[in-house]
Amino acid sequence: MKSKVSTQPMSASSFTKKANLAVYESLNFDDLQDFVDANRGFIAPLESTMIKDESGEIIWDIDKLEFLNDTAPDTVNPSLWRNAQLQAISGLFEVVEGVYQIRGQSIATTFFFEGKQGVIVCDALGSNASAKAAMELYFNHRPRKPVSAIIISQSHADHFGGIQAVLEYAENPDIPIIAPQYFTEEALSENVLLGTIMARRAEYQFGKNLPDGTKGSVSIGIGNTMSSGTMSFEKPTVEIVNEIQTMEIDGVTFQFLLTPNTEAPAEMHFYIQDYKALFVSENANKLMHQIYTVRGAKTRDALHWANSLDKTIDLFENEEIDALLMIHAWPIWGKSQALNHLKLQRDLYKYMHDQTVRLANQGYTMDEIAETIKLPKALDTYWGNRGYYGTLKHNSKGIYNFYLGYYSAHPSDLDPLPQVETGLKYVEYMGGAAAILQKAKVDFENGEYRWVAQVLKNVVMADPENSEAKNLLADAFEQLGYQAESANWRNIYLVGASELRDGINKDNSPLDVSGIIKNMPVDEFLKLIAVKLNGPKADGKKIMLNVTLSNSNQQYAIYLENSVLIYKAGKLDADPDVSLALDQFTFYGIGLGLLSPEQAVAAGKLIISGDQTKLNEFLSLLDEFDRLPNIVTP
């Protein structure tokens, strides 16, 4: 297997050392309350600190985070180091009697609420292997009662990917699986159309190919390290459809509050009077979350997010609250502390929203707003609002884009040249690559890493074989990464540096999402097939297919014309070119290129009527997406 990083990383420059030392002056590192809270209620350490899949590949390993026991090195922003140390505190914890949390077994955490007959599990981690390890840890220290219900609080995969493993601990396979309204649609559609490029960009955000260490990844902000493994999916049996809805689950009363289109498209909070516990999923965290997620996703509505937190405060502030539960952090104990945290989180997102819109109305561009906006001291110096995941800069840009789009209104920005053509002209105008490099080296020595990165991007795009430019650009990325408080920014810069020096690591296996794909609704699958259609290749083609799915009797008429794919559910065309009768999984396999029509026919899984050459012609027009496109080079 190819080494993750073959070129030795640089040390911190004098400018980076100075920048990181200055962080100690701006924040109160003597405040250790988070460490007290993160260790409170400790019962037992993780038993599965390293998890392997069936092939023997390591999919989870937090033993490699032992380096975090030391003091912050000069290659890591000390505020981020503090976040990494807190996220590394792992094990089984008692929140209050009857409520337990496991942290450190996956990116997210999982909660156990003990009911009258069994245990209610809230959020199932990101993979089956992680979920199984968490379940065994819990049962090794608590009564081995069956899982009586599963609550999935939102539609992102790190909350439900291990659900099949959790279900193995239920005596009754028909236990309630409770999720917010539209959970299934959102869970299965969010990553379908752009899943390939999102996954590639996520490798940068989460530092997938970086070694963990003082010159590599130290944290992913909302968790301690990146995980993989087989993900699973089960449709909920109960959807919470009313904004405020009370439900008794295994003798425990839950009051749910729907908070859609916040951190996730489908999300909910709940309060448990029996345990005096308030759960806020991923809408409150011990950090600033992302309004715009840099791996790529639809920009979130910051105002709606703030209003949902405000609604949570209004609904539950008169209840008894002993603990505030968050899915990516340790709890907060005490009613006043819990409400104070919610208010500071609410005001963080409200301030970012309101001030970005104010500055936009004053004529500031997206980039100018990011340079101008500053948080007030009360919000900025609160540890629970620091930018370990989202940042004030890229969140303000996301808010601007949410309302006004990418265009700055300057005519020169209306139709700019693409990055390669821009690079060629910049190099030409600035007197050639050698002249640029000479100036860039001086600026690098003066600590102007942002400008060096901006300028050298043009040189590398113009000439991706210019190793001197690539190496200096990598050096600039590295120093920017060392200074970053955001785990996302650090990982992005360091992955960029690694790929400039060593190229793309193509040996890494992709995340196994087969358990999600097989549950994808047919309509969503056909949307994916439509975007895989290569328009220029399909120009002038006209193909009509009928599809009957034998497992569900669903029928679809699929039309290719004008280089566009249109489908009609619940009907068959009277005069198709070719008709297919097959089950849903076979249809998906053929559409994704995992199975040829000939193989499906030979296996008795496909019946073809009409002109099979039309089917083969249609399949030949579908692109196979490259899961590892270049990012830092053209």
FIBANU-538211 format. One line per 3 residues: number of its first residue (from 1); for each residue x, y, z of C-alpha. Coordinates in Angstrom, 2 decimals. Example, Ala and Ser with C-alpha at 12.3 -4.5 7.8 and 13.67 -1.06 7.14 Angstrom:
<rs>
1 = 12.30/-4.50/7.80 ~ 13.67/-1.06/7.14 .
</rs>
This chain:
<rs>
1 = 0.00/0.00/0.00 ~ 1.18/3.48/-0.82 ~ 2.49/5.49/2.14 .
4 = 0.13/8.24/3.22 ~ 2.85/10.86/3.19 ~ 6.24/10.15/1.66 .
7 = 7.68/13.66/2.00 ~ 8.62/14.80/5.47 ~ 6.43/17.65/6.68 .
10 = 8.08/20.93/7.58 ~ 8.42/22.34/11.08 ~ 6.48/25.37/12.22 .
13 = 7.95/28.61/10.94 ~ 8.73/31.52/13.26 ~ 5.53/33.22/12.06 .
16 = 3.45/30.14/12.81 ~ 5.02/29.77/16.25 ~ 4.24/33.40/17.00 .
19 = 0.64/33.09/15.76 ~ 0.01/29.99/17.85 ~ 1.58/31.51/20.96 .
22 = -0.71/34.52/20.60 ~ -3.74/32.24/21.00 ~ -2.83/31.74/24.66 .
25 = -3.24/35.47/25.22 ~ -6.72/35.67/23.69 ~ -8.43/32.73/25.43 .
28 = -8.69/31.55/29.03 ~ -6.81/28.26/29.08 ~ -7.10/28.20/32.88 .
31 = -10.82/27.44/32.47 ~ -10.91/23.66/32.84 ~ -14.66/23.18/33.28 .
34 = -14.98/21.36/29.96 ~ -12.40/18.80/31.10 ~ -14.29/18.33/34.38 .
37 = -17.54/17.82/32.47 ~ -16.01/15.55/29.84 ~ -14.72/13.21/32.56 .
40 = -17.79/13.34/34.76 ~ -19.70/10.09/35.27 ~ -16.92/7.91/33.83 .
43 = -17.71/4.21/34.19 ~ -15.36/2.33/31.87 ~ -12.92/2.87/29.00 .
46 = -13.62/1.67/25.48 ~ -12.98/-2.02/25.02 ~ -12.67/-1.74/21.23 .
49 = -10.21/1.08/20.67 ~ -9.24/-0.53/17.37 ~ -11.90/-2.06/15.14 .
52 = -11.27/-4.10/11.98 ~ -13.70/-5.11/9.27 ~ -14.14/-8.64/7.93 .
55 = -11.17/-8.22/5.58 ~ -8.90/-7.20/8.44 ~ -8.72/-3.54/7.48 .
58 = -8.67/-1.10/10.38 ~ -11.79/1.05/10.29 ~ -11.47/2.72/13.71 .
61 = -8.39/3.32/15.84 ~ -8.13/5.83/18.67 ~ -5.03/4.30/20.22 .
64 = -3.08/6.42/17.74 ~ -4.32/9.55/19.54 ~ -2.08/9.02/22.57 .
67 = 0.14/11.86/21.35 ~ -2.60/14.21/22.59 ~ -1.50/13.54/26.18 .
70 = 1.36/16.02/25.67 ~ 1.19/19.79/25.64 ~ 0.34/21.57/22.40 .
73 = 3.25/21.55/19.92 ~ 4.06/24.61/17.82 ~ 2.64/22.84/14.75 .
76 = -0.92/22.91/16.16 ~ -3.12/25.82/17.13 ~ -3.38/25.41/20.93 .
79 = -7.13/26.03/20.90 ~ -7.61/23.19/18.41 ~ -5.29/21.04/20.52 .
82 = -7.60/21.64/23.49 ~ -10.57/20.57/21.37 ~ -8.71/17.43/20.28 .
85 = -7.88/16.51/23.87 ~ -11.51/16.89/24.90 ~ -12.79/14.86/21.95 .
88 = -10.31/12.10/22.83 ~ -11.87/11.58/26.28 ~ -13.76/8.38/25.59 .
91 = -15.62/5.52/27.19 ~ -18.95/4.79/28.87 ~ -20.34/7.58/31.04 .
94 = -23.34/7.97/33.33 ~ -25.13/11.25/32.62 ~ -27.80/10.80/35.27 .
97 = -29.04/7.54/36.74 ~ -30.70/5.71/33.86 ~ -29.06/7.75/31.08 .
100 = -25.69/6.73/29.63 ~ -23.45/7.98/26.84 ~ -20.65/6.31/24.89 .
103 = -18.10/8.66/23.37 ~ -15.10/7.88/21.19 ~ -16.45/4.80/19.41 .
106 = -17.31/6.76/16.25 ~ -17.47/10.35/15.00 ~ -20.76/10.80/16.84 .
109 = -21.77/9.52/20.27 ~ -24.70/7.36/21.30 ~ -27.09/7.58/24.25 .
112 = -28.87/4.85/26.21 ~ -32.12/5.60/28.05 ~ -33.17/2.77/30.34 .
115 = -36.87/1.97/30.02 ~ -39.24/-0.26/31.94 ~ -38.56/-3.42/29.91 .
118 = -35.39/-2.65/27.99 ~ -33.08/0.09/26.78 ~ -33.86/2.85/24.28 .
121 = -30.89/3.65/22.03 ~ -30.59/7.14/20.58 ~ -28.50/7.40/17.42 .
124 = -26.68/4.36/16.09 ~ -23.21/5.70/15.22 ~ -21.70/5.59/11.75 .
127 = -21.13/1.90/11.03 ~ -22.26/-1.54/12.12 ~ -18.88/-2.38/13.64 .
130 = -18.76/0.76/15.78 ~ -22.35/0.30/16.91 ~ -21.72/-3.32/17.91 .
133 = -18.68/-2.31/19.95 ~ -20.71/0.38/21.72 ~ -23.56/-2.03/22.50 .
136 = -21.17/-4.59/24.00 ~ -19.48/-1.93/26.14 ~ -22.83/-0.76/27.48 .
139 = -24.06/-4.29/28.26 ~ -20.81/-5.22/29.95 ~ -21.54/-2.60/32.61 .
142 = -25.35/-2.32/32.67 ~ -28.18/-4.88/32.88 ~ -28.41/-6.90/29.67 .
145 = -31.97/-5.95/28.80 ~ -33.08/-6.00/25.15 ~ -33.16/-2.91/22.99 .
148 = -36.78/-1.82/23.19 ~ -36.68/1.13/20.75 ~ -34.29/3.12/18.59 .
151 = -34.46/6.87/18.14 ~ -32.65/8.40/15.17 ~ -32.49/12.12/15.79 .
154 = -31.55/13.29/12.30 ~ -30.84/12.30/8.72 ~ -27.03/12.31/8.52 .
157 = -25.39/8.92/8.22 ~ -23.19/9.20/11.33 ~ -26.44/9.02/13.32 .
160 = -27.94/5.90/11.72 ~ -25.18/3.95/9.92 ~ -24.94/1.26/12.61 .
163 = -28.64/0.65/13.06 ~ -28.64/-2.98/11.90 ~ -26.06/-3.85/14.55 .
166 = -28.22/-2.20/17.23 ~ -31.28/-4.16/16.05 ~ -29.44/-7.42/16.73 .
169 = -29.86/-6.66/20.45 ~ -33.65/-6.44/20.21 ~ -35.76/-9.47/21.13 .
172 = -38.53/-8.24/18.87 ~ -37.49/-7.25/15.32 ~ -40.52/-4.96/15.14 .
175 = -39.42/-2.57/17.89 ~ -40.19/1.11/17.25 ~ -37.65/2.97/15.13 .
178 = -38.50/6.61/15.69 ~ -37.24/9.43/13.46 ~ -38.24/12.95/12.45 .
181 = -40.62/13.62/9.57 ~ -39.08/13.14/6.09 ~ -36.14/11.26/7.59 .
184 = -36.12/8.51/4.95 ~ -36.28/10.85/1.98 ~ -33.55/13.10/3.35 .
187 = -31.27/10.31/4.56 ~ -31.30/8.56/1.20 ~ -31.24/11.59/-1.09 .
190 = -28.74/14.03/0.40 ~ -25.65/12.34/-0.99 ~ -27.11/10.68/-4.09 .
193 = -26.73/13.21/-6.88 ~ -23.37/14.61/-5.77 ~ -22.19/11.74/-3.63 .
196 = -19.01/11.11/-5.62 ~ -17.61/14.63/-5.44 ~ -18.89/15.11/-1.88 .
199 = -16.97/12.01/-0.81 ~ -13.81/13.29/-2.49 ~ -14.13/16.70/-0.84 .
202 = -14.84/14.98/2.48 ~ -11.42/13.32/2.23 ~ -9.99/16.81/2.49 .
205 = -12.32/18.02/5.25 ~ -11.82/14.98/7.47 ~ -8.15/14.42/6.60 .
208 = -8.83/10.84/5.58 ~ -5.37/10.19/4.13 ~ -3.43/12.10/6.77 .
211 = -1.55/10.37/9.57 ~ -2.76/11.32/13.03 ~ -0.08/13.31/14.80 .
214 = 1.39/16.68/15.58 ~ 2.10/17.36/11.90 ~ -1.02/15.63/10.63 .
217 = -4.63/15.35/11.73 ~ -5.34/15.95/15.42 ~ -9.14/16.13/15.36 .
220 = -12.11/16.41/13.04 ~ -13.70/19.06/15.25 ~ -16.94/17.26/16.08 .
223 = -15.13/13.99/16.76 ~ -11.69/12.59/17.37 ~ -10.75/10.83/14.14 .
226 = -12.14/9.57/10.84 ~ -13.94/6.24/10.70 ~ -15.04/3.89/7.95 .
229 = -16.78/0.52/7.81 ~ -20.07/-0.83/6.49 ~ -23.04/1.46/6.90 .
232 = -26.61/0.22/7.21 ~ -30.10/1.64/7.01 ~ -33.57/0.78/8.24 .
235 = -36.74/2.69/7.53 ~ -38.36/4.16/10.65 ~ -41.57/2.62/11.86 .
238 = -42.67/5.83/13.57 ~ -42.17/9.34/12.19 ~ -42.62/12.37/14.42 .
241 = -44.89/14.54/12.27 ~ -46.18/17.20/14.63 ~ -43.88/20.06/15.55 .
244 = -44.40/19.24/19.24 ~ -45.34/15.64/19.94 ~ -45.40/13.56/23.12 .
247 = -44.84/9.81/22.99 ~ -44.38/7.11/25.59 ~ -41.58/4.70/24.72 .
250 = -41.02/1.67/26.93 ~ -42.63/3.46/29.85 ~ -40.59/6.65/29.40 .
253 = -42.29/9.85/28.22 ~ -40.54/11.78/25.44 ~ -41.61/15.25/24.30 .
256 = -40.30/15.79/20.76 ~ -39.69/19.09/18.98 ~ -39.16/18.99/15.22 .
259 = -36.31/21.24/14.02 ~ -36.16/20.63/10.24 ~ -33.70/22.38/7.92 .
262 = -31.19/23.18/10.63 ~ -27.94/21.21/10.90 ~ -29.72/18.43/9.00 .
265 = -32.76/18.60/6.72 ~ -34.66/16.27/9.08 ~ -33.81/16.72/12.77 .
268 = -35.48/16.79/16.16 ~ -34.89/17.54/19.84 ~ -36.61/15.94/22.81 .
271 = -37.10/16.32/26.55 ~ -37.49/13.45/29.02 ~ -39.29/14.47/32.18 .
274 = -38.47/11.14/33.86 ~ -34.74/11.87/33.60 ~ -34.88/15.70/33.50 .
277 = -32.75/15.49/30.36 ~ -32.91/17.74/27.27 ~ -31.48/16.36/24.02 .
280 = -30.64/18.77/21.17 ~ -29.06/16.42/18.62 ~ -26.48/18.34/16.52 .
283 = -28.04/21.80/16.66 ~ -26.06/22.68/19.77 ~ -22.46/21.61/20.13 .
286 = -19.35/22.58/22.05 ~ -18.12/24.51/19.03 ~ -19.24/26.62/16.08 .
289 = -20.85/24.33/13.53 ~ -20.91/24.82/9.76 ~ -23.55/26.94/8.07 .
292 = -21.77/26.06/4.86 ~ -20.08/22.67/5.03 ~ -16.78/22.70/3.15 .
295 = -17.18/19.13/1.91 ~ -20.08/20.49/-0.11 ~ -23.80/20.53/0.68 .
298 = -26.72/22.89/0.46 ~ -26.09/25.94/2.62 ~ -27.98/25.81/5.90 .
301 = -30.43/28.47/7.03 ~ -28.60/30.22/9.88 ~ -31.64/32.24/10.92 .
304 = -33.87/29.18/11.08 ~ -31.15/27.35/13.04 ~ -31.01/30.18/15.60 .
307 = -34.80/30.31/15.81 ~ -34.98/26.55/16.43 ~ -32.64/26.90/19.39 .
310 = -34.73/29.81/20.63 ~ -37.88/27.70/20.32 ~ -36.18/24.93/22.30 .
313 = -35.35/27.39/25.08 ~ -38.92/28.75/25.15 ~ -40.49/25.29/25.19 .
316 = -38.36/23.74/27.93 ~ -37.00/26.60/30.07 ~ -39.72/26.05/32.66 .
319 = -38.98/22.33/32.93 ~ -36.52/20.74/35.31 ~ -33.24/20.20/33.46 .
322 = -30.45/18.26/35.10 ~ -28.47/17.61/31.90 ~ -28.20/18.92/28.34 .
325 = -27.34/16.16/25.86 ~ -25.52/16.82/22.57 ~ -24.65/14.10/20.09 .
328 = -21.12/15.34/19.31 ~ -20.05/16.42/22.78 ~ -20.07/15.71/26.49 .
331 = -23.12/16.78/28.49 ~ -23.67/20.03/30.36 ~ -25.11/19.66/33.85 .
334 = -27.41/22.07/35.65 ~ -30.35/24.04/34.30 ~ -28.71/27.47/34.32 .
337 = -25.56/26.20/32.60 ~ -27.62/24.30/30.01 ~ -29.81/27.28/29.15 .
340 = -26.82/29.60/29.08 ~ -25.10/27.34/26.56 ~ -28.19/27.18/24.36 .
343 = -28.50/30.96/24.44 ~ -24.85/31.48/23.51 ~ -25.17/28.99/20.65 .
346 = -28.41/30.64/19.48 ~ -26.83/34.08/19.60 ~ -23.74/32.85/17.75 .
349 = -25.77/31.80/14.69 ~ -28.09/34.81/14.96 ~ -25.15/37.22/15.11 .
352 = -23.44/35.62/12.10 ~ -26.67/35.82/10.15 ~ -27.68/39.36/11.06 .
355 = -24.25/40.94/10.69 ~ -23.52/39.22/7.38 ~ -26.82/40.52/5.98 .
358 = -26.14/43.99/7.42 ~ -22.72/44.16/5.76 ~ -24.13/42.82/2.49 .
361 = -26.69/45.61/2.50 ~ -23.85/48.07/2.99 ~ -22.32/46.82/-0.26 .
364 = -19.62/44.54/1.10 ~ -18.84/41.52/-1.06 ~ -18.72/37.97/0.25 .
367 = -14.93/38.04/0.62 ~ -14.96/41.49/2.20 ~ -17.54/40.41/4.77 .
370 = -15.40/37.42/5.73 ~ -12.47/39.76/6.40 ~ -14.58/42.33/8.26 .
373 = -16.98/40.43/10.51 ~ -15.90/39.87/14.13 ~ -17.75/38.24/16.99 .
376 = -18.46/40.24/20.15 ~ -16.24/39.22/23.07 ~ -18.97/37.34/24.97 .
379 = -19.59/35.05/21.99 ~ -16.00/34.88/20.77 ~ -14.23/33.91/23.99 .
382 = -16.80/31.30/25.05 ~ -15.10/27.93/24.53 ~ -18.35/26.36/23.36 .
385 = -18.49/28.73/20.37 ~ -14.96/28.37/19.02 ~ -14.52/27.57/15.34 .
388 = -13.22/24.02/15.47 ~ -15.59/22.89/12.71 ~ -17.28/25.86/11.12 .
391 = -15.45/29.18/10.98 ~ -16.71/32.73/11.08 ~ -15.13/33.35/7.67 .
394 = -16.61/30.50/5.70 ~ -19.93/30.61/7.56 ~ -20.40/34.29/6.67 .
397 = -19.64/33.45/3.05 ~ -22.24/30.69/3.24 ~ -24.86/33.09/4.59 .
400 = -24.07/35.61/1.85 ~ -24.37/32.88/-0.78 ~ -27.62/31.62/0.78 .
403 = -29.26/34.94/0.00 ~ -27.28/36.45/-2.88 ~ -25.45/33.59/-4.60 .
406 = -21.81/33.52/-5.70 ~ -21.83/36.67/-7.87 ~ -20.28/39.78/-6.29 .
409 = -22.15/42.19/-8.65 ~ -18.84/43.37/-10.12 ~ -19.06/42.94/-13.92 .
412 = -15.55/41.44/-14.02 ~ -16.84/38.56/-11.87 ~ -19.78/37.80/-14.16 .
415 = -17.90/35.57/-16.61 ~ -14.32/35.01/-15.42 ~ -11.93/32.57/-17.04 .
418 = -11.69/29.07/-15.49 ~ -8.76/28.32/-13.19 ~ -6.38/26.82/-15.78 .
421 = -6.90/29.61/-18.32 ~ -6.66/32.16/-15.49 ~ -3.41/30.61/-14.32 .
424 = -1.88/30.78/-17.78 ~ -2.72/34.46/-18.18 ~ -1.52/35.36/-14.65 .
427 = 1.80/33.68/-15.26 ~ 2.14/35.47/-18.59 ~ 1.22/38.90/-17.16 .
430 = 3.50/38.50/-14.11 ~ 6.60/37.77/-16.17 ~ 6.64/33.97/-16.07 .
433 = 6.77/31.28/-13.41 ~ 10.38/31.97/-12.41 ~ 9.62/35.61/-11.65 .
436 = 6.54/34.67/-9.63 ~ 8.44/32.05/-7.66 ~ 11.17/34.53/-6.82 .
439 = 8.62/36.93/-5.34 ~ 6.66/34.13/-3.69 ~ 9.74/32.88/-1.85 .
442 = 10.28/36.33/-0.38 ~ 6.65/36.53/0.70 ~ 6.86/33.03/2.18 .
445 = 9.86/34.05/4.25 ~ 7.81/37.02/5.46 ~ 4.98/34.77/6.58 .
448 = 2.47/35.85/3.91 ~ 1.19/32.33/3.42 ~ -2.33/33.21/2.28 .
451 = -1.01/35.33/-0.58 ~ 1.64/32.77/-1.54 ~ -1.08/30.12/-1.74 .
454 = -3.31/32.37/-3.82 ~ -0.59/33.28/-6.29 ~ 1.03/29.86/-6.65 .
457 = -2.31/28.22/-7.38 ~ -2.12/30.04/-10.71 ~ 1.39/28.76/-11.43 .
460 = 0.44/25.15/-10.65 ~ -2.74/25.37/-12.70 ~ -0.73/26.74/-15.62 .
463 = 2.00/24.13/-15.25 ~ 1.19/21.19/-12.98 ~ 4.66/19.72/-13.62 .
466 = 6.41/22.69/-12.01 ~ 7.71/20.89/-8.93 ~ 9.26/24.00/-7.40 .
469 = 5.91/25.79/-7.46 ~ 4.09/22.73/-6.12 ~ 6.53/22.29/-3.26 .
472 = 6.38/25.95/-2.23 ~ 2.59/25.90/-2.46 ~ 2.59/22.78/-0.27 .
475 = 4.84/24.55/2.24 ~ 2.42/27.49/2.38 ~ -0.57/25.16/2.86 .
478 = 1.27/23.43/5.67 ~ 1.91/26.60/7.66 ~ -1.71/27.69/7.16 .
481 = -2.79/24.28/8.45 ~ -0.53/24.52/11.48 ~ -2.09/27.87/12.38 .
484 = -5.74/26.90/11.79 ~ -8.08/26.65/14.77 ~ -10.61/24.78/12.64 .
487 = -9.95/21.05/12.32 ~ -11.55/21.21/8.88 ~ -9.22/23.96/7.69 .
490 = -6.17/22.21/9.12 ~ -7.08/18.93/7.44 ~ -7.87/20.60/4.11 .
493 = -4.58/22.46/4.00 ~ -2.52/19.42/5.03 ~ -4.24/17.06/2.58 .
496 = -3.62/19.65/-0.14 ~ 0.06/19.79/0.80 ~ 0.30/16.01/0.79 .
499 = -1.28/15.64/-2.66 ~ 0.94/18.36/-4.13 ~ 4.01/16.50/-2.87 .
502 = 2.99/12.88/-3.32 ~ -0.07/12.81/-5.56 ~ -3.42/11.23/-4.73 .
505 = -3.45/8.11/-2.59 ~ -5.51/5.79/-4.77 ~ -5.10/2.77/-2.52 .
508 = -7.65/3.93/0.03 ~ -10.91/2.00/-0.15 ~ -14.07/4.09/-0.48 .
511 = -16.68/4.17/2.26 ~ -19.02/1.18/2.00 ~ -22.48/2.67/1.44 .
514 = -24.06/-0.43/-0.12 ~ -26.38/-0.75/2.86 ~ -27.79/2.68/2.05 .
517 = -27.92/2.36/-1.74 ~ -29.97/-0.85/-1.65 ~ -32.67/1.03/0.30 .
520 = -32.70/4.02/-2.06 ~ -36.17/4.79/-3.47 ~ -36.42/4.11/-7.20 .
523 = -37.23/7.75/-7.93 ~ -33.97/8.81/-6.29 ~ -32.05/6.17/-8.21 .
526 = -33.47/7.37/-11.51 ~ -32.42/10.91/-10.63 ~ -28.89/9.58/-10.24 .
529 = -29.05/7.77/-13.58 ~ -30.24/11.02/-15.18 ~ -27.16/12.93/-13.99 .
532 = -24.88/10.11/-15.11 ~ -26.16/10.58/-18.68 ~ -23.40/12.10/-20.82 .
535 = -25.31/14.84/-22.66 ~ -22.89/15.39/-25.58 ~ -22.66/11.62/-26.25 .
538 = -26.44/11.32/-26.12 ~ -26.99/14.13/-28.64 ~ -29.31/12.90/-31.39 .
541 = -30.16/9.66/-29.56 ~ -33.75/8.65/-28.87 ~ -34.43/5.58/-26.72 .
544 = -37.58/4.43/-24.93 ~ -37.40/1.82/-22.13 ~ -40.10/0.18/-20.05 .
547 = -39.10/-1.19/-16.64 ~ -41.19/-3.46/-14.42 ~ -39.78/-4.22/-10.98 .
550 = -40.83/-7.73/-10.06 ~ -40.34/-7.35/-6.30 ~ -42.78/-4.45/-5.99 .
553 = -44.76/-4.37/-9.27 ~ -43.61/-0.79/-9.78 ~ -43.55/0.30/-13.41 .
556 = -41.55/3.04/-15.09 ~ -41.41/4.44/-18.60 ~ -37.96/5.94/-19.26 .
559 = -37.44/8.34/-22.17 ~ -34.13/9.54/-23.59 ~ -34.54/12.47/-25.98 .
562 = -32.79/15.83/-26.48 ~ -29.90/14.50/-24.33 ~ -32.22/14.44/-21.30 .
565 = -33.59/11.51/-19.30 ~ -37.23/11.75/-18.27 ~ -39.08/9.03/-16.39 .
568 = -42.75/8.44/-15.61 ~ -43.71/6.36/-12.60 ~ -46.74/4.09/-12.67 .
571 = -46.98/3.69/-16.45 ~ -45.53/1.78/-19.39 ~ -45.15/3.18/-22.90 .
574 = -47.22/1.54/-25.62 ~ -44.31/1.32/-28.08 ~ -40.99/0.92/-26.23 .
577 = -37.67/0.07/-27.85 ~ -36.95/-2.44/-25.10 ~ -38.74/-3.70/-21.98 .
580 = -37.11/-5.03/-18.81 ~ -38.59/-7.22/-16.09 ~ -36.28/-7.54/-13.08 .
583 = -36.07/-6.93/-9.36 ~ -34.99/-3.62/-7.89 ~ -31.49/-4.69/-6.82 .
586 = -30.71/-6.12/-10.25 ~ -31.95/-2.90/-11.84 ~ -29.65/-0.89/-9.59 .
589 = -26.72/-3.18/-10.33 ~ -27.15/-2.83/-14.10 ~ -27.63/0.93/-13.87 .
592 = -24.47/1.35/-11.78 ~ -22.40/-0.88/-14.05 ~ -21.94/-3.58/-11.41 .
595 = -23.73/-6.18/-13.51 ~ -24.11/-6.51/-17.28 ~ -27.49/-7.32/-18.87 .
598 = -26.00/-10.56/-20.19 ~ -24.96/-11.61/-16.67 ~ -28.38/-10.76/-15.30 .
601 = -30.12/-12.78/-18.03 ~ -27.81/-15.75/-17.45 ~ -28.60/-15.63/-13.72 .
604 = -32.33/-15.63/-14.43 ~ -32.76/-12.17/-12.91 ~ -33.64/-10.24/-16.08 .
607 = -36.20/-10.78/-18.85 ~ -35.67/-8.58/-21.92 ~ -38.28/-7.96/-24.59 .
610 = -37.58/-5.95/-27.72 ~ -34.24/-4.66/-29.03 ~ -31.51/-5.41/-26.48 .
613 = -29.03/-3.33/-28.47 ~ -31.04/-0.28/-27.40 ~ -30.45/-1.20/-23.76 .
616 = -26.72/-1.60/-24.37 ~ -26.66/1.69/-26.26 ~ -28.42/3.42/-23.39 .
619 = -25.99/2.00/-20.81 ~ -23.02/3.11/-22.93 ~ -24.18/6.72/-22.56 .
622 = -23.87/6.67/-18.76 ~ -20.71/8.09/-17.22 ~ -18.70/6.25/-14.60 .
625 = -17.68/8.99/-12.18 ~ -14.04/9.18/-11.13 ~ -14.11/9.03/-7.34 .
628 = -10.66/10.67/-7.10 ~ -10.65/13.76/-9.36 ~ -7.75/16.19/-9.00 .
631 = -8.25/19.13/-6.69 ~ -4.93/20.94/-6.20 ~ -3.79/20.27/-9.77 .
634 = -5.76/20.51/-13.03 .
</rs>
